[in-house]
């Protein structure tokens, strides 16, 4: 008796898979708990956002413009990280685990129709640059507030954050270039 496992490649076609290829192909479902964990992490970010928003609203009268700007930058940072999580959860699941079958759904993200591992990497790199930009802007604002006390330590921190941010930008450009080269060859 020959064991065959069926996998639907297309609703109208069925192709048998031998046990080892079936096991290997099915191992993609081991990523499901990882994506579910990222959904839990996103819930934590929603809680953090709401906590910071309440903090901003309740202390708006006491804060100066700079403090408000720093809290708002923190809120933007949380939103950008949450966007990054959505891209990883939705795009990663669609690319590596299973189709979401959202065709025709009014809320289907535009980028999801042409997502692949290369596109996902470029989008993630761009999101990381955005998050890094927010952190760098916060550092610049906080450094200006510190003034001359601890200037050497502050300027070194700003310098290293700027270098790291520049490396993120160069890495994203490299990823986009390599992805574009591979797309042209196909």
KOLVEX-260092 format. One record per residue (C-alpha): residue number from 1; residue in three letters; y, x, z. Coordinates in pm, 1 decimal. Layout:
BEGIN
+-----+-----+----------+----------+----------+
!   i !  aa !        v !        u !        w !
+-----+-----+----------+----------+----------+
! NUM ! ALA !        Y !        X !        Z !
...
+-----+-----+----------+----------+----------+
END
This chain:
BEGIN
+-----+-----+----------+----------+----------+
!   i !  aa !        v !        u !        w !
+-----+-----+----------+----------+----------+
!   1 ! UNK !      0.0 !      0.0 !      0.0 !
!   2 ! UNK !    332.7 !    148.0 !   -107.3 !
!   3 ! UNK !    628.1 !     96.6 !    128.1 !
!   4 ! UNK !    953.8 !      5.1 !    -43.4 !
!   5 ! UNK !   1284.3 !    -84.2 !    108.2 !
!   6 ! UNK !   1529.8 !   -282.2 !    -97.7 !
!   7 ! UNK !   1895.3 !   -214.3 !   -113.0 !
!   8 ! UNK !   2129.7 !   -439.0 !   -302.1 !
!   9 ! UNK !   2342.4 !   -224.1 !   -533.2 !
!  10 ! UNK !   2468.8 !   -531.5 !   -710.1 !
!  11 ! UNK !   2397.1 !   -891.9 !   -610.1 !
!  12 ! UNK !   2210.8 !   -942.1 !   -938.5 !
!  13 ! UNK !   2014.5 !   -611.3 !   -928.0 !
!  14 ! UNK !   1780.6 !   -470.0 !   -667.4 !
!  15 ! UNK !   1656.4 !   -112.1 !   -661.4 !
!  16 ! UNK !   1370.8 !      3.4 !   -438.4 !
!  17 ! UNK !   1428.2 !    299.6 !   -208.2 !
!  18 ! UNK !   1149.1 !    514.2 !    -73.0 !
!  19 ! UNK !   1135.4 !    551.3 !    306.5 !
!  20 ! UNK !   1313.8 !    890.4 !    334.9 !
!  21 ! UNK !   1604.1 !    803.5 !    103.1 !
!  22 ! UNK !   1628.3 !    465.5 !    278.0 !
!  23 ! UNK !   1650.9 !    639.7 !    618.1 !
!  24 ! UNK !   1911.0 !    886.4 !    492.1 !
!  25 ! UNK !   2117.2 !    613.2 !    327.1 !
!  26 ! UNK !   2090.8 !    390.3 !    634.8 !
!  27 ! UNK !   2215.6 !    671.3 !    860.7 !
!  28 ! UNK !   2570.2 !    583.7 !    749.1 !
!  29 ! UNK !   2553.5 !    295.5 !    997.5 !
!  30 ! UNK !   2559.1 !    550.8 !   1279.7 !
!  31 ! UNK !   2933.7 !    571.4 !   1211.8 !
!  32 ! UNK !   2983.4 !    206.5 !   1311.1 !
!  33 ! UNK !   3018.7 !    283.8 !   1686.5 !
!  34 ! UNK !   3279.4 !    546.7 !   1595.7 !
!  35 ! UNK !   3491.6 !    293.2 !   1408.9 !
!  36 ! UNK !   3447.6 !     39.3 !   1689.1 !
!  37 ! UNK !   3562.1 !    309.9 !   1933.4 !
!  38 ! UNK !   3873.6 !    364.8 !   1722.6 !
!  39 ! UNK !   3944.8 !     -9.0 !   1745.7 !
!  40 ! UNK !   3927.7 !     24.7 !   2126.4 !
!  41 ! UNK !   4165.2 !    323.9 !   2103.0 !
!  42 ! UNK !   4403.1 !    111.0 !   1897.7 !
!  43 ! UNK !   4395.2 !   -152.3 !   2174.0 !
!  44 ! UNK !   4501.2 !    121.9 !   2416.3 !
!  45 ! UNK !   4791.2 !    211.2 !   2185.0 !
!  46 ! UNK !   4898.0 !   -155.3 !   2172.4 !
!  47 ! UNK !   4900.8 !   -155.9 !   2554.0 !
!  48 ! UNK !   5103.2 !    169.3 !   2557.1 !
!  49 ! UNK !   5349.8 !     25.9 !   2303.7 !
!  50 ! UNK !   5401.7 !   -291.1 !   2508.4 !
!  51 ! UNK !   5441.8 !    -88.9 !   2829.7 !
!  52 ! UNK !   5706.8 !    136.1 !   2668.9 !
!  53 ! UNK !   5882.0 !   -164.4 !   2512.1 !
!  54 ! UNK !   5904.2 !   -339.8 !   2850.6 !
!  55 ! UNK !   6032.8 !    -12.3 !   3000.7 !
!  56 ! UNK !   6301.7 !      7.2 !   2729.2 !
!  57 ! UNK !   6410.4 !   -354.5 !   2768.5 !
!  58 ! UNK !   6419.6 !   -349.8 !   3149.5 !
!  59 ! UNK !   6615.8 !    -20.8 !   3163.6 !
!  60 ! UNK !   6837.3 !    -66.9 !   2855.1 !
!  61 ! UNK !   7147.2 !   -110.6 !   3072.3 !
!  62 ! UNK !   7079.8 !    212.4 !   3262.6 !
!  63 ! UNK !   6983.2 !    432.3 !   2966.7 !
!  64 ! UNK !   7225.2 !    628.1 !   2758.5 !
!  65 ! UNK !   7208.9 !    638.0 !   2379.9 !
!  66 ! UNK !   6996.9 !    953.1 !   2380.8 !
!  67 ! UNK !   6741.0 !    809.6 !   2624.4 !
!  68 ! UNK !   6715.4 !    490.9 !   2417.3 !
!  69 ! UNK !   6667.8 !    698.3 !   2102.7 !
!  70 ! UNK !   6387.3 !    897.3 !   2268.2 !
!  71 ! UNK !   6206.5 !    582.2 !   2382.5 !
!  72 ! UNK !   6245.8 !    424.4 !   2037.7 !
!  73 ! UNK !   6109.3 !    742.9 !   1876.6 !
!  74 ! UNK !   5814.8 !    714.2 !   2115.5 !
!  75 ! UNK !   5760.4 !    354.5 !   1999.5 !
!  76 ! UNK !   5775.3 !    464.0 !   1634.7 !
!  77 ! UNK !   5526.7 !    739.8 !   1714.9 !
!  78 ! UNK !   5283.8 !    485.7 !   1864.1 !
!  79 ! UNK !   5321.5 !    262.0 !   1556.3 !
!  80 ! UNK !   5257.4 !    555.0 !   1319.7 !
!  81 ! UNK !   4948.8 !    660.0 !   1514.7 !
!  82 ! UNK !   4830.5 !    298.7 !   1506.0 !
!  83 ! UNK !   4883.9 !    293.6 !   1128.1 !
!  84 ! UNK !   4680.4 !    613.0 !   1106.1 !
!  85 ! UNK !   4403.4 !    445.6 !   1305.2 !
!  86 ! UNK !   4403.7 !    145.8 !   1069.6 !
!  87 ! UNK !   4376.0 !    376.7 !    767.3 !
!  88 ! UNK !   4086.0 !    565.1 !    924.0 !
!  89 ! UNK !   3905.7 !    251.2 !   1044.0 !
!  90 ! UNK !   3944.8 !     41.0 !    729.4 !
!  91 ! UNK !   3938.2 !    321.0 !    472.0 !
!  92 ! UNK !   3662.4 !    516.5 !    643.2 !
!  93 ! UNK !   3440.6 !    213.3 !    690.5 !
!  94 ! UNK !   3496.7 !    105.3 !    328.3 !
!  95 ! UNK !   3434.9 !    457.2 !    194.6 !
!  96 ! UNK !   3148.2 !    576.0 !    412.1 !
!  97 ! UNK !   2969.5 !    275.4 !    562.9 !
!  98 ! UNK !   2990.4 !    -50.3 !    369.6 !
!  99 ! UNK !   3218.6 !   -255.8 !    150.0 !
! 100 ! UNK !   3449.1 !   -496.9 !    330.4 !
! 101 ! UNK !   3447.7 !   -736.1 !     32.5 !
! 102 ! UNK !   3815.1 !   -826.2 !     64.0 !
! 103 ! UNK !   3873.9 !   -878.5 !   -308.4 !
! 104 ! UNK !   4114.4 !  -1167.3 !   -354.5 !
! 105 ! UNK !   4206.4 !  -1184.6 !     15.3 !
! 106 ! UNK !   4585.4 !  -1223.7 !     47.6 !
! 107 ! UNK !   4605.0 !   -960.1 !    322.7 !
! 108 ! UNK !   4396.7 !   -693.0 !    148.6 !
! 109 ! UNK !   4583.6 !   -361.3 !    173.8 !
! 110 ! UNK !   4698.8 !   -248.7 !   -170.5 !
! 111 ! UNK !   4564.9 !    104.0 !   -120.4 !
! 112 ! UNK !   4215.1 !    -20.1 !    -30.9 !
! 113 ! UNK !   4129.3 !   -115.1 !   -389.7 !
! 114 ! UNK !   4135.9 !    249.6 !   -498.8 !
! 115 ! UNK !   4039.7 !    429.4 !   -179.2 !
! 116 ! UNK !   3798.8 !    720.0 !   -187.0 !
! 117 ! UNK !   3750.2 !   1027.3 !     30.4 !
! 118 ! UNK !   4022.9 !   1222.0 !   -155.4 !
! 119 ! UNK !   4281.1 !    943.7 !   -138.1 !
! 120 ! UNK !   4198.7 !    889.6 !    228.9 !
! 121 ! UNK !   4250.4 !   1261.0 !    303.8 !
! 122 ! UNK !   4590.9 !   1262.5 !    132.5 !
! 123 ! UNK !   4700.0 !    943.9 !    313.4 !
! 124 ! UNK !   4586.2 !   1086.4 !    647.6 !
! 125 ! UNK !   4768.3 !   1413.6 !    580.8 !
! 126 ! UNK !   5087.7 !   1222.9 !    499.8 !
! 127 ! UNK !   5052.3 !   1014.4 !    817.1 !
! 128 ! UNK !   5002.4 !   1329.6 !   1025.9 !
! 129 ! UNK !   5319.4 !   1477.2 !    871.3 !
! 130 ! UNK !   5508.1 !   1160.0 !    964.2 !
! 131 ! UNK !   5381.7 !   1176.4 !   1322.2 !
! 132 ! UNK !   5464.0 !   1546.8 !   1340.1 !
! 133 ! UNK !   5815.4 !   1471.0 !   1208.0 !
! 134 ! UNK !   5872.5 !   1222.8 !   1489.7 !
! 135 ! UNK !   5754.3 !   1476.8 !   1749.2 !
! 136 ! UNK !   5975.0 !   1746.0 !   1598.1 !
! 137 ! UNK !   6277.1 !   1513.7 !   1597.2 !
! 138 ! UNK !   6212.9 !   1429.9 !   1963.2 !
! 139 ! UNK !   6191.6 !   1801.1 !   2041.0 !
! 140 ! UNK !   6524.9 !   1866.3 !   1863.4 !
! 141 ! UNK !   6692.7 !   1585.1 !   2057.2 !
! 142 ! UNK !   6546.0 !   1698.0 !   2390.0 !
! 143 ! UNK !   6636.6 !   2063.0 !   2316.6 !
! 144 ! UNK !   6997.8 !   1965.0 !   2252.4 !
! 145 ! UNK !   7001.0 !   1781.3 !   2587.2 !
! 146 ! UNK !   6865.5 !   2082.1 !   2777.9 !
! 147 ! UNK !   7151.2 !   2303.9 !   2662.3 !
! 148 ! UNK !   7156.0 !   2667.9 !   2770.4 !
! 149 ! UNK !   6924.3 !   2645.5 !   3069.6 !
! 150 ! UNK !   6581.2 !   2756.0 !   2955.6 !
! 151 ! UNK !   6717.1 !   2817.7 !   2604.1 !
! 152 ! UNK !   6472.8 !   3098.5 !   2522.3 !
! 153 ! UNK !   6168.3 !   2890.4 !   2619.6 !
! 154 ! UNK !   6306.8 !   2584.3 !   2443.4 !
! 155 ! UNK !   6392.2 !   2770.4 !   2123.4 !
! 156 ! UNK !   6044.3 !   2925.4 !   2114.2 !
! 157 ! UNK !   5887.9 !   2580.4 !   2156.1 !
! 158 ! UNK !   6105.8 !   2438.2 !   1878.9 !
! 159 ! UNK !   6021.0 !   2735.3 !   1656.9 !
! 160 ! UNK !   5645.9 !   2690.3 !   1708.3 !
! 161 ! UNK !   5663.4 !   2315.3 !   1650.0 !
! 162 ! UNK !   5859.2 !   2376.8 !   1329.8 !
! 163 ! UNK !   5600.4 !   2631.8 !   1214.5 !
! 164 ! UNK !   5314.9 !   2391.8 !   1291.4 !
! 165 ! UNK !   5496.8 !   2108.7 !   1111.1 !
! 166 ! UNK !   5547.8 !   2336.5 !    808.5 !
! 167 ! UNK !   5177.1 !   2420.8 !    810.3 !
! 168 ! UNK !   5098.7 !   2046.8 !    810.7 !
! 169 ! UNK !   5324.4 !   2002.0 !    507.7 !
! 170 ! UNK !   5166.5 !   2295.2 !    322.7 !
! 171 ! UNK !   4818.0 !   2168.4 !    409.0 !
! 172 ! UNK !   4900.7 !   1819.8 !    279.5 !
! 173 ! UNK !   5038.4 !   1969.3 !    -41.4 !
! 174 ! UNK !   4719.6 !   2174.4 !    -79.6 !
! 175 ! UNK !   4498.1 !   1871.8 !    -19.2 !
! 176 ! UNK !   4699.2 !   1663.8 !   -269.0 !
! 177 ! UNK !   4683.9 !   1944.7 !   -526.8 !
! 178 ! UNK !   4307.9 !   1990.3 !   -491.3 !
! 179 ! UNK !   4255.3 !   1613.0 !   -506.7 !
! 180 ! UNK !   4468.4 !   1591.9 !   -821.1 !
! 181 ! UNK !   4273.0 !   1878.1 !   -982.2 !
! 182 ! UNK !   3938.7 !   1711.7 !   -906.7 !
! 183 ! UNK !   4066.6 !   1375.9 !  -1038.1 !
! 184 ! UNK !   4169.3 !   1538.5 !  -1368.1 !
! 185 ! UNK !   3824.6 !   1695.5 !  -1413.5 !
! 186 ! UNK !   3656.0 !   1356.3 !  -1369.6 !
+-----+-----+----------+----------+----------+
END
